[in-house]
Amino acid sequence: MTMVEAMISIFILLIMSMMIGQTMQNAIKFQTLLEDRDVTVRQARVAMGKIKREISAAYLTPSQNAVDTVQTVFVAQDSDPDSIFFATMAHQRIYRDSRESDQSEITLWTEKMDRDKGQGYVLYHRESPRVDEEPDEQGTVYPLAYNVRSFNLRFLDPVDGEWKEEWDTRATDTLYRLPRSVEIALVLIADDPGRPGKYIDVPFLTAVNLQYGGRLMSESNPMANRGGQSPFGGMGNSLMKSPLAGPGAPWNGFGEQPVAKPPSRKVTKDKKGKGGGKRPTMTTNGKGPVNPVSDLRNMSRNK
C-alpha cells in the first residue's frame, strides 16, 4: 500500500467516524427530548385523571338544616390560575383498618415556582379524610404538577346550559346546586425541541360529568333538573338520557358518561363582571397571541 492509498483510507475512516458520531449525538439528543416530553405528558395524564375522578364524585349534603351535619360546598374561583375546593366521595383508604370513609375534602390551587427550580406554577393538591367546617384547610398536601402555565376550570350550568368561569354553592345564582359538567384545561411548560433554552406550552383539555350534578333543562322534560343533587337523596328520573351522552345512550344517574358538545359554550358574566374577560395569552406564533386551550376547544368543535 502506497502512502497516497493510506492517506485516502485514513480520510475515509475519519469521515465515517464523524458521521457515526454525529448520528449517535443526534440519537441521544432526540432520546432526551422524548424523555422530557414523556415526563410532561405522563405528569399531565396523572394529574388530569385524579382531578377528573375526584370532581366527578363531588357532592352536597342533602339537607341544609340538619342537626350535627356539616354542610359541604363546591367553590371554584377564577383567579388565573384557578382554584377550587369541594367535598367528594372518591377517597381511597391507604392504610388497612383506618377510620376513613369514601368521603373527603379536596382543594386544588397553584403557587409560583422558584426560578431556579422551574417555570410557571406548581399545582398543589390537598385532601382531608375528615369533612368539617373548614373545607379548605388541614389534610395532606402534595404537588400534583410542576411547570404549570395555566389551570382553568369552566362549569356547565344545568339551568341555562351555559359555561361559567366560577361556581359557588353559597352564591345566589348557584345556591346549593352542582354544575352538570366541568371542563378542565391544563397547560404545562416544556422545553422547545427546536430551540435550546426556549420553552413551549403543551395544552391538555378534558371534561367530566358530575355524578350528582343537576340535569340539563329541556323543553321535553322541564322537571329533569329536580334530582341529582345529593348521593343520599333522590336522583330524579333514573332512566332519563344524559344530554351530554352519545345518542341513544341510557343514563342511570351514576358513572361518567362521554361528554359531547353542550347546547351552548358561551361564557356568561356574573354580577361582578367576572367570567367574560379575555384569558391571558400564553404563546406567540409570530402572527399574534395564541391560546393553546382555545385551539383545543376549536378542534373539538370541528370534529
C-alpha positions in Angstrom: 0.0 0.0 0.0 1.4 3.3 -1.0 1.4 6.5 1.1 -1.4 8.0 -1.0 -3.6 5.0 -0.5 -3.0 5.0 3.2 -3.9 8.7 3.4 -7.1 8.1 1.4 -8.0 5.2 3.7 -7.5 7.3 6.8 -9.5 10.2 5.3 -12.4 7.9 4.5 -12.2 6.4 8.1 -12.3 9.9 9.6 -15.4 10.8 7.6 -17.2 7.6 8.6 -16.2 8.2 12.2 -17.6 11.8 12.1 -20.8 10.6 10.5 -21.3 7.8 13.1 -20.5 10.3 16.0 -23.0 12.9 14.6 -25.7 10.2 14.2 -25.2 9.0 17.8 -25.2 12.5 19.1 -28.5 13.3 17.3 -30.0 10.0 18.6 -29.0 10.8 22.2 -30.4 14.4 21.9 -33.7 13.0 20.4 -34.0 10.4 23.1 -33.6 13.2 25.7 -36.3 15.3 24.1 -38.6 12.3 24.0 -38.0 11.6 27.7 -38.7 15.2 28.6 -41.9 15.2 26.6 -42.9 11.9 28.1 -42.4 13.3 31.6 -44.7 16.2 30.7 -47.4 14.0 29.2 -47.3 11.5 32.0 -47.4 14.3 34.6 -50.5 15.8 32.9 -52.2 12.4 32.5 -51.8 11.5 36.1 -53.0 15.0 37.3 -55.9 15.2 34.9 -57.0 11.6 35.8 -57.0 12.3 39.5 -58.8 15.6 39.1 -61.5 14.1 36.9 -62.1 11.2 39.3 -62.5 13.5 42.3 -64.6 16.1 40.6 -67.0 13.5 39.1 -67.8 12.3 42.6 -68.4 15.8 44.2 -71.5 16.0 46.3 -73.5 18.3 48.6 -75.1 17.2 51.8 -78.9 16.5 51.3 -80.2 18.9 54.0 -79.0 22.4 54.8 -80.8 22.5 58.1 -79.9 19.1 59.5 -78.6 19.0 63.1 -75.0 17.9 63.7 -74.3 17.8 60.0 -71.5 19.6 58.1 -72.8 21.5 55.1 -70.5 20.7 52.2 -69.7 23.3 49.5 -68.4 23.4 45.9 -66.4 26.6 45.4 -64.2 27.5 42.4 -62.6 30.9 41.9 -61.5 32.4 38.6 -58.1 33.5 39.9 -55.9 32.6 36.9 -54.7 30.0 37.6 -58.0 28.9 39.1 -58.5 27.3 42.5 -61.3 25.0 43.8 -62.3 23.2 47.0 -65.2 20.7 47.4 -66.3 17.5 49.1 -66.1 14.3 47.2 -66.9 10.6 47.5 -63.8 9.4 45.7 -61.5 9.0 48.7 -59.4 5.8 48.8 -58.1 4.4 52.0 -54.3 3.7 52.0 -53.9 2.1 55.4 -55.7 -1.0 56.4 -58.5 -0.7 59.1 -58.1 3.1 59.1 -61.1 5.0 60.3 -61.9 6.7 57.0 -64.8 6.5 54.6 -65.1 7.4 50.9 -65.8 11.0 51.7 -63.1 13.6 51.8 -62.4 17.3 51.2 -60.3 18.3 48.2 -58.5 21.6 47.4 -56.6 22.4 44.2 -54.6 25.6 43.9 -51.3 26.9 42.5 -48.3 28.7 43.8 -45.4 30.4 41.9 -42.3 28.2 41.3 -38.8 29.3 42.2 -36.9 30.4 39.0 -34.0 28.0 39.8 -36.4 25.0 40.0 -38.7 25.5 37.0 -41.1 27.7 35.2 -44.6 28.9 35.9 -46.6 27.5 38.9 -46.9 24.3 41.0 -50.4 22.7 41.1 -51.0 21.6 44.7 -53.5 19.0 45.9 -54.9 18.9 49.4 -57.0 16.0 50.7 -58.5 15.7 54.2 -60.4 12.5 55.1 -62.4 14.4 57.6 -65.3 16.6 56.3 -65.6 19.5 58.7 -66.5 23.2 58.8 -63.2 24.2 57.2 -63.3 22.8 53.7 -60.1 24.4 52.5 -57.8 23.7 55.5 -56.0 20.8 57.1 -55.3 17.4 55.4 -52.3 16.2 53.4 -50.8 18.5 50.8 -48.6 17.4 47.9 -47.7 18.7 44.5 -49.7 17.4 41.6 -48.0 19.0 38.6 -44.9 21.2 38.0 -44.2 23.9 35.4 -47.9 24.9 35.1 -48.6 27.8 32.8 -52.4 27.8 33.3 -55.0 25.9 35.2 -58.5 26.8 34.1 -61.9 25.4 35.0 -65.3 26.0 33.4 -68.7 24.8 34.7 -71.8 23.9 32.7 -74.9 25.4 34.3 -77.7 22.8 34.1 -80.3 25.6 34.3 -79.4 27.7 31.3 -76.9 25.4 29.6 -74.1 27.9 29.5 -70.5 27.7 30.6 -69.4 29.8 33.6 -65.9 30.6 34.8 -66.7 30.5 38.5 -69.0 28.4 40.7 -70.0 28.9 44.3 -72.8 26.9 46.0 -73.0 29.8 48.6 -73.8 32.4 45.9 -77.3 33.4 44.9 -77.3 32.3 41.3 -75.8 28.9 42.0 -77.1 28.4 45.6 -76.7 24.8 46.8 -76.5 23.1 43.4 -73.7 21.5 41.5 -72.8 22.1 37.8 -73.7 19.4 35.2 -70.2 19.2 33.8 -66.7 20.6 34.5 -64.2 21.4 31.8 -60.5 21.1 32.9 -57.8 22.9 31.0 -54.2 22.4 32.0 -51.2 24.0 30.2 -47.7 22.8 31.0 -44.4 24.4 30.1 -41.9 22.1 28.3 -38.5 22.6 26.5 -38.7 23.6 22.9 -37.1 20.7 20.9 -36.2 23.1 18.0 -34.8 25.9 20.1 -32.5 25.1 23.0 -33.1 27.2 26.0 -36.6 28.1 24.9 -40.0 26.8 26.1 -43.3 25.9 24.6 -46.8 25.4 26.0 -48.3 21.9 26.0 -52.1 22.1 26.5 -54.4 19.4 27.8 -58.2 19.7 27.8 -60.9 17.4 29.0 -64.4 17.4 30.6 -66.2 15.3 33.1 -69.8 14.9 34.1 -70.7 15.1 37.8 -72.5 12.0 39.1 -74.6 14.0 41.5 -74.9 17.2 39.4 -78.1 18.6 38.1 -79.5 17.5 34.8 -79.8 19.9 31.9 -83.2 21.5 31.5 -85.0 20.6 28.3 -88.3 21.5 26.7 -89.4 17.9 26.6 -88.6 17.3 30.3 -88.8 20.6 32.3 -88.7 18.6 35.6 -85.3 16.9 34.7 -83.3 19.2 36.9 -85.2 18.3 40.1 -83.0 15.4 41.1 -79.3 14.6 41.2 -78.2 17.0 43.9 -77.1 14.5 46.5 -75.8 10.9 46.7 -78.2 10.4 49.6 -81.3 11.9 48.1 -83.4 11.3 45.0 -81.9 11.1 41.6 -84.9 12.4 39.7 -85.8 10.3 36.6 -83.2 7.5 36.8 -83.9 6.3 33.3 -83.6 9.7 31.5 -80.9 10.0 28.9 -78.0 12.3 29.6 -78.0 15.3 27.2 -74.2 15.0 27.2 -74.0 11.3 26.4 -74.0 9.8 22.9 -77.2 9.4 21.0 -79.3 6.6 22.5 -77.1 6.1 25.5 -79.1 5.3 28.7 -78.3 7.2 31.8 -79.0 5.9 35.3 -77.6 8.8 37.3 -74.2 7.2 38.1 -70.9 6.7 36.3 -69.0 9.0 34.0 -70.5 9.5 30.5 -68.7 10.6 27.4 -69.0 14.3 27.1 -70.3 15.6 23.8 -70.8 19.3 22.8 -73.3 21.0 25.1 -76.1 23.2 23.9 -74.0 26.3 24.3 -70.4 27.1 25.1 -70.9 30.8 25.6 -69.3 32.1 28.8 -71.5 34.4 30.9 -70.5 37.2 33.3 -71.5 37.2 36.9 -72.8 40.3 38.7 -69.2 41.5 39.4 -68.4 41.4 35.7 -66.1 38.3 36.1 -66.0 35.4 33.8 -66.4 37.3 30.5 -63.0 38.9 30.2 -60.2 37.6 27.9 -58.0 34.9 29.2 -54.3 35.8 29.2 -52.4 34.6 26.1 -49.6 32.1 26.7 -47.6 31.7 23.4 -46.9 33.5 20.2 -46.5 32.1 16.7 -45.1 35.2 15.1 -48.5 36.4 13.9 -50.0 37.3 17.2 -51.1 35.9 20.6 -52.3 32.3 20.7 -54.2 30.5 23.4 -53.5 26.7 23.2 -56.6 25.9 25.2 -58.8 27.8 22.8 -57.2 25.9 19.9 -58.1 22.6 21.5 -61.7 23.8 22.0 -62.0 24.8 18.4 -60.6 21.4 17.3 -63.1 19.6 19.5 -66.0 21.7 17.9 -64.8 20.9 14.4 -64.8 17.1 14.9 
